[in-house]
Amino acid sequence: MTVLGTRALNRATLARQLLLDRADLPVLDAVAHLCGLQAQEPQEPFVGLWSRLRGFDPAVLSDLLVGRGVVRIHLMRRTVHLLTADDTVAWRSRHGLMLRQRVLGVYRRELDGVDLDEVAAAGRAVLADGEPRSMSELARALAGRWPAPGTRALGEVLIGALVPAVQLPPRGLWRTKAGVRYLPVSAWLGREIDPPAPDGSDPVGEALVRRYLAAFGPAATADVRAWCGLAGLPAAVAAVRGELVAFRDERGRELLDLPGAPRPDPDTPAPVRFLPAFDNALLGYDDRSRIVDTAHRGLSVAGARVVLVDGRVAATWNVEEGTVTVAPLRDFSRAERTAVAEQGEALAAFLSDDDSRRVRIGASPG
């Protein structure tokens, strides 16, 4: 079985994640290809798409949110993702058990003895009037009947697991600060989420495996699980295995992939890319060594914005008073420093409507 080294996996990941070359895809198609974007920080998807799409216009993504082509919803790993409306309807039921288990893992004591089906029915009844509500408003509406858990646990289990609900704009619009208010998926999109397959098969799970490999592969089954949070995908992997090709990584893990998916030459040049907080190019794997050194793995879950140099995490970045500031994690060559500065200037211009192209690169740690 062919062994794919770390650099080969890195270049494949960059190609699948649209980070090797900026793509000419429409925004909606890019969101679909990426299987959604991590979006718990509302403005971060805009940077994620700017780094991936040629000529990205943030107004297009805002219009898709307002026009209900994309939505913000708790889904993969019970975190907020920006997904197409079609994927939301198709995938939400398949994630339902995982969402419930994860909420109970946090609030098991508070929700002990509470009939969650009754809570779900009561929550739907409150939301049936079509009035958007915050999580706390919805929880307070039910607290008289279930006072023991407290409003935080009630709100988290209702919106995070029991009632498929989306976060409404203006939350998530470009340069807009807004509170979080929810409506059921069915009310906002005008269609119910797809039910589970009646015959016990798992077509959604199989589709998730294929879609994941198209955007993240080659990858191990543990990587698929780390991305979506679903433990029950072995049967789906087995069902599609005949369609796939297999490799090994340097640790001996089996990696699965789609036969025709891009696997560029490991020596393919990789441009500097600025990634937003919690980008799935990092979080979408159990083994993240293909893109980040073990010493810096914690950055991916700490909400750090990172800079890829030669395809790997080499710095963090932030914005301070209109200036893009870069903190290197290793020494940069002169050419690397120039490339980081050029891409940082372009990012500063994007974030400021060309009012600023200021970049400040800190000293190397050495």
Phi, psi and omega per residue, in radians:
M1 nan 2.318 -3.098
T2 -1.085 2.349 3.086
V3 -1.693 2.223 3.078
L4 -1.781 2.100 3.121
G5 -1.280 2.999 -3.099
T6 -1.042 -0.695 -3.119
R7 -1.218 -0.632 3.079
A8 -1.123 -0.729 3.099
L9 -1.153 -0.647 3.113
N10 -1.065 -0.827 -3.111
R11 -1.177 -0.606 3.067
A12 -1.114 -0.763 3.119
T13 -1.067 -0.797 3.141
L14 -1.056 -0.719 3.138
A15 -1.133 -0.794 -3.107
R16 -1.175 -0.589 -3.084
Q17 -1.518 0.132 3.112
L18 1.110 0.538 -3.106
L19 -1.898 -0.096 3.088
L20 -1.486 -0.728 3.007
D21 -2.397 2.349 3.038
R22 -1.091 2.417 -3.028
A23 -1.662 2.742 3.070
D24 -1.719 0.516 -3.105
L25 -1.374 2.582 2.894
P26 -1.066 2.659 -3.068
V27 -1.012 -0.780 -3.121
L28 -1.061 -0.720 3.134
D29 -1.168 -0.612 3.120
A30 -1.172 -0.758 3.103
V31 -1.059 -0.721 3.117
A32 -1.145 -0.805 -3.123
H33 -1.036 -0.709 -3.106
L34 -1.363 0.040 -3.083
C35 1.015 0.629 -3.121
G36 1.587 2.902 3.092
L37 -2.168 2.412 3.023
Q38 -1.002 2.313 -2.965
A39 -2.501 0.450 -3.140
Q40 -1.145 -0.503 2.942
E41 -1.666 1.984 -2.875
P42 -1.034 -0.554 -3.067
Q43 -1.535 -0.221 -3.017
E44 -1.119 -0.631 3.135
P45 -1.033 -0.458 3.134
F46 -1.144 -0.742 3.083
V47 -1.181 -0.693 3.118
G48 -1.016 -0.717 3.141
L49 -1.362 -0.603 3.067
W50 -1.029 -0.666 -3.132
S51 -1.282 -0.241 -3.025
R52 -1.974 -0.399 -3.004
L53 -2.056 2.413 3.100
R54 -1.322 2.223 3.096
G55 1.182 0.554 -3.099
F56 -1.067 2.276 3.086
D57 -1.913 1.970 -3.086
P58 -1.073 -0.423 3.124
A59 -1.112 -0.504 3.135
V60 -1.143 -0.748 3.118
L61 -1.155 -0.718 3.082
S62 -1.043 -0.749 3.137
D63 -1.114 -0.624 3.103
L64 -1.157 -0.635 3.086
L65 -1.157 -0.828 3.138
V66 -1.146 -0.674 -3.108
G67 -1.448 0.024 3.034
R68 1.231 0.407 3.019
G69 -1.411 -0.522 3.011
V70 -2.250 2.721 -3.129
V71 -2.418 2.800 3.022
R72 -1.825 2.186 -3.038
I73 -2.674 2.585 2.985
H74 -1.246 2.106 3.125
L75 -2.579 -1.748 -3.067
M76 -0.949 2.251 3.121
R77 1.036 0.285 -3.087
R78 1.081 0.428 3.059
T79 -1.821 2.812 -3.120
V80 -1.305 2.202 3.091
H81 -2.175 2.640 2.995
L82 -1.671 2.010 -3.052
L83 -2.231 2.730 2.973
T84 -1.162 2.681 3.111
A85 -1.056 -0.683 -3.134
D86 -1.096 -0.764 3.139
D87 -1.200 -0.594 3.098
T88 -1.055 -0.858 -3.135
V89 -1.114 -0.679 -3.071
A90 -1.331 -0.569 -2.942
W91 -1.776 -0.354 -2.944
R92 -1.078 -0.744 -3.126
S93 -1.075 -0.671 -3.091
R94 -1.136 -0.430 3.140
H95 -1.633 -0.053 -2.996
G96 -1.035 -0.817 -3.113
L97 -1.131 -0.747 3.116
M98 -1.050 -0.761 3.139
L99 -1.064 -0.758 3.134
R100 -1.120 -0.775 -3.120
Q101 -1.104 -0.669 -3.111
R102 -1.235 -0.666 3.070
V103 -1.144 -0.750 3.131
L104 -1.142 -0.518 3.077
G105 -1.106 -0.492 3.126
V106 -1.570 -0.682 -2.994
Y107 -2.077 0.549 -3.096
R108 -1.018 -0.763 -3.104
R109 -1.148 -0.785 -3.113
E110 -1.145 -0.567 -3.060
L111 -1.729 0.122 3.130
D112 -1.055 2.213 3.123
G113 1.474 -0.073 -3.138
V114 -1.515 2.273 3.086
D115 -1.370 1.806 -3.043
L116 -1.192 -0.504 3.080
D117 -1.134 -0.662 3.082
E118 -1.179 -0.700 3.093
V119 -1.078 -0.764 3.137
A120 -1.074 -0.769 3.139
A121 -1.096 -0.729 3.133
A122 -1.161 -0.691 3.111
G123 -1.109 -0.737 3.105
R124 -1.107 -0.650 3.132
A125 -1.113 -0.705 3.109
V126 -1.125 -0.726 -3.089
L127 -1.375 -0.134 -3.055
A128 -1.163 -0.290 -3.138
D129 -1.374 -0.049 3.089
G130 1.384 0.134 -3.138
E131 -1.559 2.098 3.105
P132 -1.085 2.484 -3.124
R133 -2.398 2.628 2.981
S134 -1.335 2.909 3.118
M135 -1.062 -0.727 -3.126
S136 -1.215 -0.636 3.102
E137 -1.115 -0.737 3.126
L138 -1.138 -0.740 3.141
A139 -1.132 -0.699 -3.140
R140 -1.135 -0.541 3.113
A141 -1.149 -0.387 -3.121
L142 -1.868 -0.124 -3.011
A143 -1.142 -0.487 3.117
G144 -1.120 -0.570 -3.141
R145 -1.495 -0.575 -3.139
W146 -2.242 1.300 -3.087
P147 -1.299 -0.474 -2.984
A148 -1.117 -0.763 -3.064
P149 -1.138 -0.475 -3.015
G150 1.540 2.722 -3.021
T151 -1.199 -0.566 -3.122
R152 -1.121 -0.852 -3.137
A153 -1.112 -0.725 3.122
L154 -1.075 -0.808 -3.126
G155 -1.110 -0.757 -3.117
E156 -1.123 -0.727 -3.098
V157 -1.285 -0.583 3.129
L158 -1.175 -0.968 -3.036
I159 -1.458 -0.579 -3.090
G160 -1.419 -0.212 -3.049
A161 -2.569 -0.854 -2.899
L162 -1.450 -0.688 -3.069
V163 -1.969 1.941 3.091
P164 -1.062 1.942 -3.019
A165 -2.429 2.621 -3.131
V166 -1.983 2.657 3.029
Q167 -1.462 2.231 -3.011
L168 -1.552 2.578 2.939
P169 -1.134 2.634 0.338
P170 -1.410 0.004 3.044
R171 -0.993 2.212 3.091
G172 1.583 -0.016 3.088
L173 -1.387 2.731 -3.089
W174 -1.001 2.173 3.075
R175 1.002 0.583 -3.123
T176 -2.123 2.274 3.017
K177 -1.809 2.207 -3.093
A178 -2.680 2.612 3.076
G179 -1.230 2.982 -3.085
V180 -1.698 2.101 3.074
R181 -2.271 2.542 -2.957
Y182 -2.119 2.638 2.861
L183 -2.388 2.670 3.030
P184 -1.017 2.595 3.094
V185 -0.916 -0.764 -3.081
S186 -1.097 -0.653 -3.130
A187 -1.264 -0.673 -3.078
W188 -1.365 -0.712 -3.083
L189 -1.660 -0.224 3.133
G190 1.304 0.351 3.081
R191 -2.670 2.594 -3.130
E192 -1.348 2.714 3.025
I193 -1.215 2.615 -3.120
D194 -1.160 2.359 3.110
P195 -1.329 2.852 3.043
P196 -1.070 2.720 3.105
A197 -1.071 2.309 -3.049
P198 -1.252 -0.324 -3.046
D199 -1.689 0.164 3.128
G200 1.446 -0.033 3.068
S201 -1.328 3.075 -3.054
D202 -2.359 1.127 -3.140
P203 -1.098 -0.559 3.128
V204 -1.202 -0.759 3.083
G205 -1.026 -0.733 3.119
E206 -1.121 -0.713 3.107
A207 -1.127 -0.673 3.117
L208 -1.085 -0.720 3.128
V209 -1.086 -0.828 3.138
R210 -1.096 -0.787 -3.110
R211 -1.147 -0.694 3.118
Y212 -1.085 -0.824 -3.121
L213 -1.107 -0.614 3.106
A214 -1.098 -0.567 -3.071
A215 -1.755 -0.322 -3.007
F216 -2.324 -0.234 -2.981
G217 -1.237 3.006 -0.100
P218 -1.162 2.573 -3.049
A219 -2.693 2.731 3.074
A220 -1.505 2.832 3.107
T221 -1.066 -0.546 3.081
A222 -1.117 -0.545 3.094
D223 -1.209 -0.727 3.089
V224 -1.020 -0.798 -3.133
R225 -1.112 -0.704 3.135
A226 -1.119 -0.593 -3.133
W227 -1.229 -0.868 -2.993
C228 -1.715 -0.351 -3.109
G229 1.486 0.012 -3.092
L230 -1.564 2.186 3.115
A231 -1.500 -0.413 -2.983
G232 -1.615 0.830 -3.127
L233 -1.891 -0.004 3.123
P234 -0.976 -0.687 -3.138
A235 -1.164 -0.649 3.105
A236 -1.160 -0.723 3.087
V237 -1.082 -0.762 3.131
A238 -1.087 -0.645 -3.094
A239 -1.183 -0.552 -3.090
V240 -1.801 -0.017 -3.032
R241 -0.981 -0.622 -3.138
G242 -1.120 -0.322 3.116
E243 -1.509 -0.204 -2.900
L244 -1.838 2.878 2.967
V245 -1.937 2.726 -3.063
A246 -2.175 2.560 3.087
F247 -2.371 3.123 2.954
R248 -2.152 2.587 2.946
D249 -1.649 -3.110 -3.059
E250 -1.214 -0.249 3.068
R251 -1.578 -0.097 -3.122
G252 1.618 0.031 3.120
R253 -1.236 2.514 3.025
E254 -1.351 2.316 3.084
L255 -2.028 2.323 3.129
L256 -1.860 2.668 -3.140
D257 -2.768 2.851 3.014
L258 -1.364 2.419 -3.021
P259 -1.005 -0.742 -3.039
G260 -1.665 0.159 -3.084
A261 -1.278 2.630 -3.081
P262 -1.200 2.312 3.017
R263 -2.339 1.463 -3.007
P264 -1.123 2.828 3.026
D265 -0.996 2.364 -3.120
P266 -1.022 -0.373 -3.131
D267 -1.570 0.092 3.084
T268 -1.039 2.224 3.120
P269 -1.065 2.473 3.128
A270 -2.072 2.139 -3.110
P271 -1.315 2.822 3.025
V272 -1.123 2.383 3.084
R273 -2.402 2.377 3.055
F274 -1.700 2.141 -3.118
L275 -1.890 2.576 3.134
P276 -1.381 3.065 3.088
A277 -1.077 2.439 3.041
F278 1.067 0.531 -3.113
D279 -1.125 2.423 -3.100
N280 -1.221 -0.231 3.019
A281 -1.047 -0.435 3.041
L282 -1.748 -0.871 -3.017
L283 -1.260 -0.253 -3.052
G284 -1.383 0.219 -3.112
Y285 -2.365 2.603 2.931
D286 -1.345 -0.812 3.066
D287 -1.722 1.839 -3.064
R288 -1.678 0.186 -3.058
S289 -1.148 -0.286 3.109
R290 -1.179 -0.321 -3.045
I291 -2.325 -0.294 -3.120
V292 -2.479 2.423 3.099
D293 -1.158 2.614 -3.126
T294 -0.974 -0.645 -3.119
A295 -1.091 -0.426 -3.083
H296 -1.960 0.188 -3.095
R297 -0.989 -0.636 -3.096
G298 -1.078 -0.365 3.125
L299 -1.053 -0.553 -3.044
S300 -1.197 -0.455 3.137
V301 -1.848 -0.069 -3.133
A302 -1.602 -0.038 3.128
G303 1.460 0.277 3.110
A304 -1.296 2.435 2.969
R305 -1.495 2.331 -2.995
V306 -2.128 2.758 3.086
V307 -1.976 2.235 3.037
L308 -1.601 2.202 3.035
V309 -2.167 2.200 -2.983
D310 0.926 0.622 3.022
G311 1.473 -0.043 -3.070
R312 -2.161 2.727 3.108
V313 -1.115 2.069 -3.070
A314 -2.253 -0.090 -3.113
A315 -2.885 2.867 2.917
T316 -1.946 2.815 -3.141
W317 -2.475 2.793 3.079
N318 -2.707 3.121 3.085
V319 -2.170 2.199 3.128
E320 -2.264 1.950 3.115
E321 0.901 0.836 3.079
G322 1.416 0.006 -3.133
T323 -1.894 2.245 3.032
V324 -1.364 2.045 -3.129
T325 -1.851 2.353 -3.078
V326 -2.107 2.269 3.109
A327 -1.987 1.790 -3.112
P328 -1.110 2.534 3.042
L329 -1.756 -0.150 3.090
R330 -2.631 3.012 3.080
D331 -1.194 2.438 3.049
F332 -1.812 2.477 2.927
S333 -1.261 2.939 3.122
R334 -1.073 -0.728 -3.139
A335 -1.141 -0.695 3.123
E336 -1.140 -0.734 3.133
R337 -1.086 -0.698 3.096
T338 -1.121 -0.763 -3.127
A339 -1.137 -0.699 3.092
V340 -1.102 -0.742 3.140
A341 -1.104 -0.740 -3.121
E342 -1.124 -0.777 -3.137
Q343 -1.228 -0.599 3.071
G344 -1.119 -0.670 3.082
E345 -1.096 -0.729 3.115
A346 -1.130 -0.678 3.098
L347 -1.145 -0.764 3.114
A348 -1.034 -0.706 3.113
A349 -1.142 -0.722 3.110
F350 -1.074 -0.785 -3.073
L351 -1.261 -0.348 -3.038
S352 -2.032 0.175 -3.043
D353 0.964 0.773 3.092
D354 1.183 0.248 3.058
D355 -1.352 -0.364 -3.102
S356 -2.519 2.458 2.966
R357 -2.248 0.542 -3.046
R358 -1.433 2.320 3.103
V359 -2.349 2.430 3.032
R360 -2.269 2.081 3.137
I361 -1.818 2.137 -3.105
G362 -1.277 3.071 3.130
A363 -1.244 2.638 3.065
S364 -1.181 2.599 -3.069
P365 -1.082 -0.444 3.138
G366 -1.314 nan nan
